[in-house]
């Protein structure tokens, strides 16, 4: 959805689906005073200042216009505004640049999807997850996108089988709705291989895989207004992921632990080595060598 003055070069007018137009109609006099046009998806007869897009789309040529018509002058210019969900206050418009929109073309490639996949998408298209990561992400890899106007937990697996779905983009609650459904025959008879999204609780993660089969789950976290996205590629959710991080500690974590334990071979379970300058090599740090180092009889 984009807001802008009529005739603005880089900010399109706000656009709405027909069922939402009733909520906008009382605001039309104010929008007209501000010089703001309104686009409505689909056909219909609307008041002055409102444009039904379907007629224009029908008349448009299928030939690409010259680059100077559609190419942004600056990739950091505003491409569109995405309205946040309002979890930390009222919904607000977050600016999305052309560059960030183009970067979303790579989303599904990053999580392991490919051109041959069929992606099931039932998220609202006025949020970033559905519009940019979902639809634009499918365009980026050339995958098939199955759009559902509303998510239905009771018909989800039927839809997957009917459409040959292989990838499902979720928000955490959608998976919980599926897990909470009464068990039905054939729940594991599907082609779904990958679920990707945000907000999946660890208990739902485990229940989903136990019940519906070894579907690979890639949890991501990003923000409409942020410039960093996190991916959990491990295949483990929640505390299990944290435990694996503790086991496979980073070099910095190990260095801090060794300093805390004093590099004493009696306390450190890992093999320790010290640099031996005469031989220009590393030698094992055994208890006797440690005592000499500790007492100052040997320097390294």
Secondary structure, DSSP 8 states (H G I E B T S, - for coil): -----TT-SS---EEEEGGGHHHHHTTHHHHHHTT--EEEES-----TTEEEHHHHHHHS-SS---HHHHS-S-TTSEEEEEE---TTSS--EEEEEHHHHHHGGGHHHHHT--TT-EEEE-S-TTSHIIIIIIIIHHHHHT-EEEE-SS--TTTHHHHHHHHT--EEEEEHHHHHHHHTS---TTTT-S---EEEEE---HHHHHHHHHHH---EEEEEE--TT-S--EEE-SS--THHHHHHHHHT--HHHHHHHHHHHTT-TTT--S--EEEETTTTEEEE--HHHHHHHHTTSS--
